[in-house]
Amino acid sequence: ALPVSPRARVELCQVRLRINYAGKGDAVVERKRRDGCEGAGGRPSRAREGRRGGTALREGPLPARPALVRKKHVLSGFRDALMRHASLVMQLVAQDQRVCIHFISMLFGLLCNVEDGSITDLCIEVLIQLTTQLKLEQTIHCLLDECHKELCNMPSMRGSLATLTLLGKLVDAIPALADKLVMEHSDLMEHLLRGLVYPSERVQASVCYLYGKLYSSPVAAEMLLGHFREKLCPLFLSTMDGAQTKELKINCLGLLRQLLKYDLFVSMIMNKSVLVESTESVEGPPGETSLPLVLKKLLLSRDETLQVASAHCITAVLLHSPAKHAPAFIHADIPEFLFEHLSSSSEVLVWSSYNCLILLAEEPLFFSKCHTVYGIESVVRSLQGILRMNNTELHKQGLLLFAQILTRQPEEIRLFTSSAMCRDAGRALQEAVNSPVLEVAAEAVKAISAFLRKDHQSALPVLYKELQALLKAMLSRCADFSQTPLNWRPLVHASSRDSEKAILRRGRFLLSTLEGFRNACRLAVEFQNEPSAQENPFTAPSAEKEDTLEAFSEFLLSACDSLCIPMVMRYSEQATHPALMEVFLSVLHSLFVIVPHMKEKFSKKLGRQQASVEVGREAGTLGSCSGCLILHTADPGTEGQVLQRPESLSPKPGVFQFPLLHVHQPPLSSREDRTTFPRSRHSCAHYLLSCVLCVIFLLLVPSPELSAVSELLQHGLPQISSRSPESLAFLSDRQYVEGATRQRQYCILLLFYLAYIHEDRSDQGERPPLVVFRASIYLLAICQDKDGALDEAVVGAIRKLLEGILDLHLVYTHHPLVLRLFLLYPELMSRFGHRVLELWFSWEESICEELDNVASAGQPTLPASLAALFHVLRSSPSTLLILLDLIYSSPVDTAHKVLIVLRTFLRRNEDVQVGGLIRGHFLLILQHLLVEHGSSPSGASGNLPLLLSLLSLVQLRNESEQELDSMAMKLLHQGALAAWDSA
């Protein structure tokens, strides 16, 4: 009655008959086998005859019994049928549940009574398939009860391998059975312990496999917590330590990986390990060992799989608490062998070793036991090797480890014992920082910053030329990244969020680069007091002395002039970053100390008048200053904020406002903050003092007054830490003050004087209510209708205020002149034109009907709203591109309105030649769509037919212009197909 083909029905019937036939003969064959008979005749076997006669006969492999061959053939046929006709076989088996349970019991009996490995594997495979595909609770209970009964009735664990293997694979196939097995068959755990001490590694491996599946369930693991603490923990460690076969080792590691997921089990295992290690010198319990020593033994094995698994287990332990568990692994000399594995050709093993070492490096003992001194050469060689591989994540991980070691290495323990090793490390970092992958280069810059420490460079001779090459590579990589063009105008004008993220990412990279350069400057300052570090003592007297501290110091000044200052100025045009500016000012202050003979020239260059630097501004040199070095106001509330400032807006906030009037004290959350901030303030004060004296000198102030000003600023500048509004309040609120406070007021007055005579501006941070701002925008738009154009500074201020508003609809008023205001000025249109036009079309609900009426009546006067828009389109054809993007990206109803407006404009203004502009932008949109959506562009936009209809109008309107080229025709063809699919 089953709906199968005749051939399948015959196969199923044959399997059914064979199973029945084989089942009838089971009892007879097995009873005769146990009695020692080979066949039905009852003749004793040769082995038994030998024992009876007292002769020691050597038993060879017995020939396969016909019954076993028949059973194996039947099982194989049933398995094949189950794989080819699973649903039909399941229907056949499940017709009668009693027959099904009997069949499963018969298979389990065969599994327990047959010692042939191939038949055992077939039985387990068939039982697992039947159980998982039937999904009947009664069959699962039956099988679990049979396994439990078999293990309980077994006097020893000799024949338990098949049952334990079945249980492990059953729980693996049905994970929910782990909880059921622990809750309903809890006494089974005692039998598992018996199997773990049974002298057969195959049995032990099957027990560990089953344990691993049980502990993979959080519920079962919680119920087995006491079992592990009281009985399993020492027995498991002992078994793992004495394992000889790879199967047992892998299963032990699998169980360990499951245990290490839970903090309680990690604590138990590691506490047991610490206890064992503390009693090593005293006679302790036999057979006990510690986990670090067991994993160390696996690390020493020559099997890569075991080495990687061991490293993963070490990492899993350390992730719970490096400070708590790392000492045990360090005392076991684990780092030594991890460093050795860094020379492996296996990327997986090197990656695993990196992870372990990074976590171990968080423990001071890792450095005090000199593991890094012996392992640093392995790290450098490993970096040189992996940088030739195409594995970005491995590059990042290796550089992270190197940076950790360089940063945490105690100053009193020299890491590089020779200048040759230091040179190799520098060249590896130079290769890494030149990586085209930004994340790799960023990690390399951090490592370089840590590498430029006096104790790391104290191996004589100091290789200044190598350091110059390293710094040049770092600065050049940062300069290349900072000059990468930003997509300020996305194709669909969705938002500039991606560009803002790119600017912030650029700021982080620049900050890391400046920190590395600052460390190089500090290195030069510290070496000034080291006579042995002044020059290479091995250089011949007649040779040109390039590898000297003096040449290195002049290189630092030149690099700051040609690279650092232009990069900071370019970035400050886009965003504010107080931390970056503090580091930069610290660099400038260090340069005054490094090259004292260049101080006067350097100061004059920094203080160059605005009138003489506009040419240098285009060249991006140090002289690109406005009164003094142009730096942006660093307000604590604007850190990381992207500034959309027009390029032509001048002057800009200047150097006098930044260093102290706008330096805000950060939360002293760490020791590093408490030590770094005063030093940074001190550097800012000294740098600002130099700049102020330079500018006053350029004002031709007499020498006596210059000395008085210098003394005043030296005492007052370090005490100033307020922003401009706070400083103004400080000047006006107090009449009778103490002498020190009055000195601060004098300094503030002097700084404001210098700021204003050099046209620096202050932002008072005012934010009017949205209602007031909406009214201001509306009134400004109305007044603009009868007034001249706004100057660039006002437009820039409007743009800056608008950028602080979450959504433009909060300040938008629907009026033609408001639309004209936003579309008339390129600075506003590029940033807000897309959103303003969206709002304008959302208010024009009846625009389609009006235009239809206008089309039917000829060309009468347009409504005021349309007239304003058409006037802007005639004066600024680039606005058409925004409308094209609106057709592509807006909902269908809005896109339809835009299409009607564009059609009307093109028909009424045939003298406006915009065909090439529209056609080119349409092809860009189409190319973007096809590249982004690949083989299914139809799902990208439902508005593509609207764009095609507009293009057809443009082509018909401009028949005299040149035809589309072949590439454009291909794009148009693909777009037409996509439009057809979407329709």
Protein Blocks (a to p, Z undefined) as FASTA:
>chain_A
ZZcdfklmmmmmmmmmmmmmmmmmmmmmmmmmmnopablnopacfklmmmmnopacdddd
ddddfklmmmmmmmmmmmmmmmmmmmlmmmmmmmpmklmmmmmmmmmmmmmmpcbfklmm
mmmmmmmmmmmmnopaklmmmmmmmmmmmmmmpmbfklmmmmmmmmmmmmmmmmmlmmmm
mmmmmmlmmmmmmmmmpccfklmmmmmmmmmmmmmpmklmmmmmmmmmmmmmmmmmmmmm
mpmbfklmmmmmmmmmmmmmpmklmmmmmmmmmmmmmmmmpccdehiacfklmmmmmmmp
mbfklmmmmmmmmmmmmmmommlmmmmmmmnommmmmmmmmmpcbfklmmmmmmmmmmmm
mpmklmmnommmmmmmmmmmmmmmmmmpccfklmmmmmmmmmmmmmmpcfklcfblcfkl
mmmmmmmmmmmmmpmblklmmmmmmmmmmmmcfklmmpccddfklmmmmmmmmmmmmmmm
mmpccdfbcfklmaamlmmmmmmmmmmmmmmmmmmmmmmmmmmmmmmmmmklmpcfkbcf
kbccfbbfklmmmmmmmmmmmmmmmmmmmmmmmoccfklmmmmmmmmmmmmmmmmmlmmm
mmmmmmpcfklmmmmmmnopaklcghiacdddddfklgoiacdddfklccdddfklmmmm
mpccdddfbfklmmmmmmmmmmmmmmmmmmmmmmmmmnopafklmmmmmmmmmmmmmmpc
cdfklmmmmmmmpmbdcfklmmmmmmmmmmmmmmmmnopacdehiacdfklmmmmmmmmm
mmmmmcccddfklmmmmmmmmmmpfblklmgccdfklmmmmmmpmklmmmmmmmmmmmmm
mmmmmlmmmmmmmmmnopadddfklmmmmmmmmmmmmlmmmmmmmmmmmcfklmmmmmmm
mmmmmmmmmmbccklmmmmmmmmmmmmmmmmnommlmlmpmklmmmmmmmmmmmmmmmmp
ccddfklmmmmmmmmmmmmmmZZ
